Amino acid sequence: QVQLVESGGGLVQAGGSLRLSCAASRRTFGGYSVAWFRRPPGEEREFVAAQRWGGGSTNYRNSVKGRFTISRDGAQNTVFLQMNSLRPEDTAVYYCAAGYIDPFDVLTSAQKYPYWGQGTQVTVSS
């Protein structure tokens, strides 16, 4: 099974930035879709961002549009989440996910991703 490992989380002040990384044991994410989800304290997991590895439209949670950017590096076999203008409400455990999603299916459903990382904590102080 594909192993995913997140890193880059930490404590940051509101307005600051962090870049999360998700490294895969698989040689490449080719043919897969990749996504980021998060679980705020005491709340349910929620969608953050997703993109098909080969390109195409990128999907973002409304509250992070214009602030977060999902990207990938084929040579490193890694997906990134650049987070700017962070807010306390962004505090959560962030998870990367990967899997094959049908071309006409949505990318925002956690149930469709078979591979998950263990999560990395992001804490934004006010």
C-alpha positions in Angstrom: 0.0 0.0 0.0 1.2 3.5 -0.7 2.7 5.2 2.4 2.2 9.0 2.8 4.1 11.1 5.4 3.2 14.7 6.2 5.6 17.2 7.5 5.9 21.0 7.9 3.3 21.6 10.6 4.0 23.8 13.6 3.0 26.9 15.5 2.7 30.2 13.7 1.2 33.6 14.4 -1.9 34.8 12.6 -1.0 36.2 9.2 2.0 34.0 8.9 2.8 31.2 6.5 3.6 27.5 6.5 4.3 24.9 3.8 3.2 21.4 4.4 4.8 18.5 2.5 3.5 15.0 1.8 6.0 12.4 0.6 4.9 9.2 -1.0 6.6 5.8 -1.0 5.3 5.4 -4.5 7.8 6.4 -7.2 5.2 8.9 -8.6 1.7 10.1 -8.0 1.1 9.7 -11.7 -2.5 8.7 -12.4 -3.7 9.7 -9.0 -5.5 12.6 -7.5 -4.0 14.2 -4.4 -5.8 16.1 -1.6 -5.5 17.8 1.7 -8.0 17.4 4.5 -7.9 18.8 8.0 -9.5 18.0 11.4 -10.0 21.1 13.7 -10.0 20.4 17.4 -13.2 18.7 18.5 -14.6 18.8 14.9 -15.0 16.5 12.0 -12.6 16.1 9.1 -13.1 18.6 6.3 -11.9 19.1 2.8 -9.1 21.7 2.1 -7.7 21.3 -1.4 -7.3 18.8 -4.2 -5.9 18.4 -7.6 -5.3 15.6 -10.2 -1.6 14.8 -10.4 -1.5 15.4 -14.2 -3.0 18.8 -13.9 -6.4 20.3 -14.5 -8.7 22.2 -12.3 -7.8 22.7 -8.7 -10.4 22.6 -5.9 -10.3 24.5 -2.7 -12.4 24.9 0.3 -14.1 28.3 0.1 -12.5 29.6 3.2 -8.9 29.0 2.0 -9.3 30.3 -1.6 -6.7 32.9 -2.4 -4.6 31.9 0.7 -3.7 28.2 0.2 -2.1 26.6 -2.9 -1.8 22.9 -3.6 1.1 21.8 -5.8 3.3 18.8 -6.6 6.8 17.9 -7.5 7.1 14.8 -9.7 10.9 14.5 -9.2 10.4 14.5 -5.4 7.2 12.5 -5.5 5.8 15.0 -3.1 2.7 17.1 -2.8 2.7 20.5 -1.0 0.2 22.8 0.6 1.4 26.4 0.8 -0.6 28.2 3.4 -0.5 32.0 3.6 -2.3 34.6 5.7 -3.1 31.9 8.3 -5.9 32.4 10.7 -6.6 30.8 14.1 -9.5 29.0 12.5 -7.0 27.2 10.3 -5.7 25.4 13.4 -6.1 21.6 12.8 -4.4 18.4 12.1 -3.7 18.3 8.4 -3.8 15.1 6.4 -2.7 14.4 2.8 -4.6 11.8 0.8 -4.2 10.1 -2.6 -6.0 7.7 -4.8 -7.5 7.2 -8.2 -10.6 9.2 -8.8 -12.8 8.8 -11.9 -12.3 11.6 -14.4 -15.8 12.9 -13.9 -16.0 12.3 -10.2 -15.5 15.0 -7.6 -12.3 15.3 -5.7 -13.7 16.6 -2.4 -15.0 13.4 -0.8 -12.7 11.8 1.8 -14.4 8.4 1.3 -12.9 8.2 -2.2 -9.2 8.3 -1.1 -7.7 5.0 -0.1 -4.3 6.3 1.0 -3.8 8.7 3.9 -0.9 10.1 5.9 -0.8 10.2 9.7 -1.4 14.0 9.9 0.7 17.0 11.0 -0.4 19.6 13.5 -0.9 23.2 12.5 -1.5 25.7 15.2 -2.2 29.4 14.5 -2.1 31.8 17.4 -3.9 35.1 17.5 
